[in-house]
Amino acid sequence: MASAAEIKLSMKKWLNEELGLPFIFEEQADPRPSVRPYGTIRILNQAHVGGNDVRGAIDDHGVRTLKGVRSGAVSVNIFGDGAIESMQLARDSMFKETSIMKMWDDYGLSITTAGDIQNLTGLLETDFEERAQMDVNILYAREYDEDVGLIKHVNIEGEADGTTITQETIDLP
């Protein structure tokens, strides 16, 4: 049941293993690695999929669990020599049976599509730096709790079978 942090960490671990390159989170405040090539990961968006989430039973504390499907897009960048080739290897690897099973079994993520590889090679100070970028679309499950509370007292007032009922309070166990 993936959170944003879990998605980023899962993608990072998987890409580290597949490519043998260091990957960092694009939003981190630390400096970029001095070693090249390296990669970055950034969640671009997350969306609710389908209608209402499935609502579980309310427990003894008035809490129920809801479960639903989410989609998201993750931007993957690789900087340094061989960036485009490394990105091609990453994209191809995403659709190997072993990768599909690992992503699902270990991380609860399903990669649905990998976008085009963009060649973003550009001038960095006095030399050109090879850079490749690709967006990866994923599906995952999300689980969260809702505290709906419990009914502790019921007040009854009205008429039943011709008899007027004055306010009566029933305490529920």
C-alpha positions in Angstrom: 0.0 0.0 0.0 2.3 2.6 -1.4 2.9 6.1 -0.1 4.9 8.7 -2.1 8.0 8.0 -0.1 7.6 4.2 -0.6 7.2 4.7 -4.4 10.4 6.8 -4.6 12.3 4.3 -2.5 11.0 1.3 -4.4 12.0 2.9 -7.8 15.4 3.9 -6.4 16.2 0.4 -5.1 15.0 -1.3 -8.2 17.0 1.0 -10.6 20.1 0.7 -8.4 19.9 -3.0 -8.7 19.1 -3.1 -12.4 21.7 -0.5 -13.6 24.3 -0.5 -10.8 24.1 3.3 -10.8 23.5 5.5 -7.8 20.1 7.1 -7.8 18.9 10.1 -5.7 15.6 11.8 -5.1 15.4 14.9 -7.2 13.9 17.0 -4.4 16.6 16.2 -1.9 18.6 19.2 -0.5 22.0 17.3 -0.7 24.4 18.1 -3.5 24.4 16.0 -6.6 26.8 13.0 -6.6 30.3 13.8 -7.9 30.4 10.3 -9.5 28.9 10.0 -12.9 26.7 8.5 -14.3 24.0 8.8 -11.7 20.2 9.0 -11.8 17.4 11.0 -10.2 13.8 10.0 -9.4 10.8 12.4 -9.0 7.1 11.7 -8.6 5.3 13.9 -11.1 1.7 13.1 -10.2 -0.6 10.7 -8.4 -4.3 10.2 -9.2 -7.3 8.3 -7.9 -8.4 5.5 -10.3 -12.1 4.5 -10.7 -15.1 5.2 -8.5 -15.3 5.1 -4.7 -12.7 3.2 -2.7 -13.8 -0.1 -1.2 -15.0 0.5 2.4 -14.2 -2.2 5.0 -16.3 -3.1 8.1 -16.3 -0.7 11.0 -14.3 -2.2 14.0 -15.0 -1.9 17.7 -13.3 1.5 17.8 -15.4 3.1 15.1 -12.6 2.8 12.5 -12.8 1.3 9.0 -10.2 0.7 6.4 -10.6 1.9 2.8 -8.7 0.5 -0.2 -8.4 1.9 -3.7 -6.3 1.9 -6.8 -4.0 4.8 -7.7 -1.9 5.8 -10.7 1.1 7.9 -10.9 4.0 9.1 -13.1 7.6 9.0 -12.1 10.3 10.9 -13.9 13.6 9.1 -14.2 16.7 11.0 -15.3 20.3 9.7 -15.9 23.2 12.1 -16.1 26.7 11.3 -17.4 28.4 9.2 -20.1 26.2 6.4 -21.3 23.0 8.0 -20.0 20.9 7.2 -23.1 22.1 3.6 -23.2 21.5 3.1 -19.5 18.0 4.5 -19.9 17.3 2.1 -22.7 18.4 -0.8 -20.4 16.2 0.5 -17.7 13.2 0.8 -20.0 13.8 -2.7 -21.5 14.2 -4.2 -18.0 10.8 -2.8 -16.8 9.0 -5.3 -19.0 11.1 -8.5 -18.1 9.1 -11.0 -16.2 11.6 -11.0 -13.3 11.3 -7.2 -13.0 7.5 -7.3 -13.2 7.3 -9.8 -10.5 9.9 -8.1 -8.3 8.1 -4.7 -8.6 4.8 -6.2 -7.6 5.9 -8.7 -5.0 8.5 -6.5 -3.3 7.1 -3.1 -3.8 3.4 -3.4 -4.7 3.9 -1.4 -7.9 2.8 -2.3 -11.4 4.6 -0.4 -14.3 2.0 0.1 -17.0 4.0 2.1 -19.6 7.4 3.8 -20.0 7.4 6.9 -22.1 9.8 7.9 -24.8 13.4 8.4 -23.9 14.3 12.1 -24.2 17.9 13.1 -25.1 18.5 16.1 -23.0 22.3 16.3 -23.5 23.5 19.8 -22.9 26.4 22.1 -22.0 27.5 21.9 -18.4 30.1 24.5 -17.6 32.6 23.9 -20.4 31.7 20.3 -21.5 28.6 18.6 -22.8 27.0 16.2 -20.4 24.9 13.4 -21.7 21.5 13.2 -20.1 18.4 11.0 -20.7 14.9 11.4 -19.2 11.8 9.1 -19.3 8.5 9.1 -17.6 7.2 5.8 -16.1 3.5 5.3 -15.4 2.6 3.1 -12.5 -0.5 1.6 -10.7 -0.5 0.7 -7.0 -2.9 0.1 -4.1 -3.6 2.6 -1.4 -5.0 1.8 2.0 -6.1 4.3 4.7 -8.3 4.5 7.8 -11.4 6.6 8.5 -12.6 7.2 12.0 -16.4 7.2 11.6 -17.0 7.0 15.3 -19.5 4.9 17.3 -23.1 5.5 18.3 -23.1 5.5 22.1 -26.6 6.8 22.9 -29.9 6.8 21.0 -32.8 9.2 21.9 -36.2 8.0 21.0 -39.2 10.3 20.8 -42.4 9.9 18.9 -45.4 7.6 18.5 -45.6 3.8 18.1 -48.8 1.8 17.9 -50.8 4.7 19.1 -48.7 5.3 22.2 -46.7 8.4 22.6 -43.1 7.8 23.6 -41.5 10.6 25.5 -37.8 11.1 25.2 -36.1 7.9 26.1 -32.3 7.4 26.0 -30.8 4.0 25.3 -27.2 3.5 26.0 -25.6 1.1 23.6 -23.0 -1.4 24.9 
